[in-house]
Amino acid sequence: MKNCVLALALAALATPAFASGNHAGGHGEKMAVGEPGDKAKATQTIRVTMKETDDGQMLFTPAVFNVRKGQTVKIEIKNAGTVDHEFVLDEEDNILEHKKVMEKFPEMEHDDPNSIRLPAGQSGEIVWKFTTDGEFKFACLIPGHYEAGMHGDVNVAGK
C-alpha cells in the first residue's frame, strides 16, 4: 500500500512536467488557418521583425499582412530584441486559449509548424499555405508579451 501511495504521489508531481513539455504534432487537428507549405512553392516572402521598444512595448513589424487563399508564403522572422520572442499563427480563439496555457507553463517548447520561438538576435522561418480565407492572428504568447502589444493580423482574401 505504501508503494502505491508513493507511486501516485510521484505521478501527481510528474504531471505538470509533462503538461509543460511541448506541443509536438499540432494536436492532430486540421487548422483553419492552413497547413505547412512547400518552400519550393512559396510565391511571397514576408519579413517579420520582433522587438521591444524603450517604452516597454513589444512589437511585430509589420503587424498586419495580406495573402491570398491557396497561397504559400515564406515568413522570415527575426528577433531583433533582447529577450526571447515567439511567432504563433492561428485563429484568434486558439491564440487566446494557447495564451492561457502559456501563462501556466511559460517554458513550454513548441514543435508546431505554425510557430517558432527565437532567442534574441536569432532568425528562423515558417512556410505556410493559407487554405481558408478570413482573418487570422499571429502573436507572441510568452507571458506579458501579448499584453505589451505583440500580436498582429493576417488577412486571407479569396482567390
Secondary structure by P-SEA (a helix, b strand, c coil): caaaaaaaaaaaaaaaaaaacccccccccccccccccccccccbbbbbbbbccccbbbbbcccbbbbcccbbbbbbbbccccbbbbbbbccaaaaaaaaaaaaacccccccccccccccccccbbbbbbbcccccccccccccccccccccbbbbbbcc
